[in-house]
């Protein structure tokens, strides 16, 4: 990708990049990287330097300046801030430590990175809102709010009124969970969205179906619970075979198997240098500059009036749609016949999965109701399911 194909090459960010206050340096660095990968210029200015937050101005050729301020705990709060404090206070350390029965920090600047992504998204959304005739020139958010968003589905699961989950310290053995380990010492992960390939794989390595079924239940919920304890026979079965043989059996079963690699291993891949220099984005351009302007904004949020069609499952896609809905877009989920199976994932709140509702309550949903094939249309709001 050349610089000319980056979509925001005519835009710039101005901020006190070299003088971020304590606790904001990591978010400042991540913001600069993301902006640069999208083609923006990052310009140093002292006039936006503050003691208890980090502000930046987004300049575009077609809009007024959008000022975004990233707070620590909240607007007006001056308490000390750090990545570790945020992970602890939000519950991220508790969720991440479930597999080991305690609390455990993430070994990366997770909250800072997440908050910088949201800050840039918010600023760009304000610019889009201006292009659509709205008056959006300020965006405010906090590191703490970003951390809470990251664990919203886990909070929903832990506080559901019906059968709330209880994952207490010391209830699970630290070694009885993925990654799996082959007899030649290779640590690896398995991936499948269906029970069939899972059961077939374990049958080929000598595990009874009923035992493999117990492992599937836990494995299926690993993204929702951040933990996937496995029966001892499963761990013992793969520990008796070499990685090469396990790879063959996985391919025959239709389940994905991949080794857990170090950062040094990943750095040696041919595509790593390009990814680090330009970010994960690629873009396709059709049409000419100065084309038709987007429809006018129809609400008090910058993406009000825009419609997004979402066709995805699990966590990542629905979370992206959740962010767009939070910025005002109308998001319509297209689900499989009968509805997304995750609607029934416990724990349940008023007939719907608490985790599902946490990610999708701002959206409308469309799916066919088998076997009559009637089209169902559900609308989720902050107060209804």
N, C-alpha and C positions, 0 to 999 in steps of 0.2 A: 504494500500500500504506500503510495506517495502522499506527501503533505497535501497535494491538491485535491485528494479524494476525501479528506476529512471534513465533516459537515459544518464545523463551527470555526473555520479558519479566519473569518472576518470578525470574530468575537474575542473579547479579552476579559480576564479577571484582574482586578486590582485589590491588593491586600498587603498587610504587613507580614509578608511571608517569612522574613528573617527575624521577626520579633514577636512570635506567637507567645501568649502568656503561658505560665506553667499549666500543664495538663492538656494543652491544645496543640502542641508541636506535631504529634503524630497525625492528627486530623488535618492540620495545615499541609503537611507533606503529602498525604494521600489526595487531598483536594487538588494540589498542584499537578500531581501525576495524572489524575483523571482528566482534568481540564486540558492538559497538554496532549494527551492521547486523542482527544476529540478535536484537536486543532487549534485550541485557544492559546492566546498569548497570556502569560502570567507576568504581571507588572508589579514591582514593589512600590508601595506608598506608605509613608509614615502617618498620614492623616487618619487612617482607620485603626491605628493601634489603640487597644483598650487593655484594661487590667484584668477584667473578669469575663472575657468572652473573646470570640474571634469573628470579625466581620469582613466581608468581601463584597465588591461591586461587580456585577456582570454588565458589560458594555456590549451592545449589538448595534449594527448599522441601522436598524429599523425600529428600535424601541427606546424608551427612556431607561435610565440606569435602574437596575434591580439590586437593592441592598439586602444581603442575607446575613443574619447574625446567628452564630452558633454559640449557645450558652452551655454552661456546665450542667447544673442541676435544674435550672429554670431561670426565667427572666428575673433579674434583680438579685439572684442568689450569688453570694461571694464566698461560699465555703470551698475549702481545698478540693481539687479534682485530680483524679488520676485514673488510668486504665483499670488498675486493680480495684480501686474503690468502686468504680462503676460496675465492674463485673460482679463484685460481692453484693452491692446494694440492690442490684436489679434481679439477682437470682441466677445469673449466667453461670457463676462458679458452682452453684448447687446442681444445676442441670448437667453441666459438663462432668461433674464428679460422680454422677449416679452409678456409673459402671464400676467405680472403685469404692463405693460406699461412703463417700465423704464429700468434701468440697475441693474443687480443683480449678485453677485459673486456666483459661485458654492461653496457649503460648504465643499468641500474636496480638497485635493491637486491633482486636475485633471491633470493639465499640467505636473507636476512633475512625476506622475504615468505614463502618456502616453509616455513621453520622455524616461523614464527608460525602458519601454517595447521596444520602438523602438531601443534604444541603444543596448540592449541585443540581439534583433533580428538581428541588423546589424552586431554585432560581430560574432554571430553564422553563419550568411550567409557568412562572410569572411572566416571562417574556412571551411565551405562546399566548397567554391570556391577554397581554397587551396587543399583540398582533390581531387578536379577535375582537378588539374594541373595548376591553376591560381596563380597569385602573388598578393594576397589580404592580406595585413597586417595592414591596417589602416582604421578606420571608423570615420567620423566626422559628427556631427549633433548638433542641438541647441534646447533648450527649446522652443524658439519662433517659429521655424519651425514646431515643433510638435504641437503647439497650432493652427497654421494656417492650418495644415492638418486636424485637428479636425473639423474645420468649413468650409472646402473647398466647400462642397455642398451648405452651406448657402450663402457663398460669390458668388457662381455661380448663385444661384437663385436671389440674389439681384442685380447682374450686367448683367443679360442676356439682349441681345439687343432687344428682343421681349417681351413686357409685363412684364418687371422686377417687382418683387413683392415690395410692399411698406407696411411695417408693422411699422407704426409710433407710437411713444408713445402717450398714451391717446386715441387711437382709439377703444380700447376694454375694457370691464369691467373685473376687476381682478377676480371676483367670477364666471364668466360664462364659466368655463372650468373644465375638470376633475382634480382631482378625484371627482367622484360622492359621494353623501352622502345620506344614507338611513334615514328613519324616526326615527330609533333608534340610529342614530349618527355614524354609521359605514362608514368610508371613503373607497371607493373601485374603482377599475379600470376595464374596459372592454377590451377584446381583440378578434379580428377576422380579417381575411384577406379578407373576402368576404362580399358583401352588404346584401345577403340573411339573414344570421343569425342576423345581425344588425337590419334590418327592422322587422323581426319576433319578436325579443325581445321587441322592442319599441311598436309594435302593442299589445302585451300581457299586457303591462303596461298602455295602453290607449292613445298612441300618434298616431296621424294621419300619414299616410305613407309619405305625402309630407313634413311634418315637420321633420320626422325622416330622410328623404332623405337629407334635408339641413344639418342636423348634421353629416350624413355620409361623405359628401364631406370634411368637416373640419377634421373629425376624421381620414379619410383615409390619409390625408396629414400631420398628426401630427409629424411623424418622420422627414419629410422633412422641416417643418416650425418651429418646436419646440413650437407649439401652436395649440390648438384645441378648439376654442370657440364653445359653444353649444347653440342652441335655448333654451330659458327659459322654454318652456313646457317640454322638456326632463328632465331638472334638477328638475322641480316641480313634475314630475311623479314618479321618483324614491324616492324623498323625502317624498312621501306619503305612502310608503310600507316599511316593516321591511326587514332587510338584509336576513333573512332566506327565505322569500318568493321570493325575487329577485334572490337568488341563485337557487331556484327551476325553476323559469321562464328562467333563463339563460341556465340551463342544457337542458330544453325542446327545447330551440331555437338553441342550438349548438354554443353558444357564451361563451367564457371563462370569468369568473368573479372572482376576487380575492381581498381580503381586503388589504389596505395599512397598513403595520405593521411598528413598530419602530425597531431600531437596537437591543434593549433589547429583543423584541419578537423573532427576528431572532436568537439571540445568544442562545436562549433556545431550538432550534431545535436539534434533535439528530446528524445531520450530520455537524453541525457548527464547532465543535472542530477539526474534521479531515480536513475540508476545510481550516481552518486557519493555520493548521500545515503543510499541504502539497501543498496547492494551488488547483486550479480547475482542474489540469491535471490528466488524467489516461492514461496508456500506455499498449499496447499489443505487445509482442515480439514473432516474428516468424522467424526462421532461426538462424544461429550460427554466433558468432563473426568472423571477418576476411573473410567475404563473398566477393562477387563481388563488385568492386569499382564502384562508379557512373561514368557516361559518362563525358568526359573531357569538361571543360568550353570552350565555343565558342565565348565569347565576353568580353567586358571590365567591366561587372558587375558580381558579384559573383554567381548569379543564372542563368546566360546566358546559354542557351542550355537545361535547364529543362523545361518540359511542365506540366502545372497544368490544370486540368479540374475542372471548377467551375459550380456547379448547385445549385443556391440559388437566393433569391430575397431580396428586401428591402435594408437594410443598412449594417448590421454587416458582412454577408458573402461577399458581393461585396467589402467592405473595406479591408477585409483580402486579397482577391485576388489582390486588388490595391497595397497593400504593397509588395506582392510577385512579381508583375509585375515591380514595381519600383526598385526592387533588381535584375531585369534582366530576370526573368522567363517568358516564353510564357504562358499566361493564356487564355484558351479557355472557354468562357461562353456557357453553354447549356441552351437555353431559351425555354419557352413554344411555341406551334404552333402560328405563327404570330408574335413572338417576345415578349419580356417582356413588359407588359402594362405600366410600368413606363417610357418607352421611350417617351410616349406622355404626361407625366406629365408637366404642365406649371410651370414656364415660359420656353419658347422654344428658342433655339439658333440654327439657320440654320437647322430647321427641326427636332431637337432632344432635349429632355428635358435637360436643363442645369445641373440639379442635376444628372441625369443619366450619362451624359457625364463626369462630374467631378469624378465619381467613376469608370468609365469603359472605359475611352478613351485610355488606354494602352492595351486593350484586344482585342482578336478576339471573334466573336459571331457566334453560330450555332443555327438555328431553322428552323422548317418546315413552309412553307408559305401556309396556308390553303386558299381555299379548294383544290388546286391542289396538295398539299403536296410536293412542290418542296423544296429542301434543300437550305437554304440561308446561306451564309458565309460572314460575315462583319468583316473588320479589322479596329480597332481603333488605332490611333497613336496620338502623341502630336499635330499634325497639321491637322489630318483628322478625320472624324467621321465614 
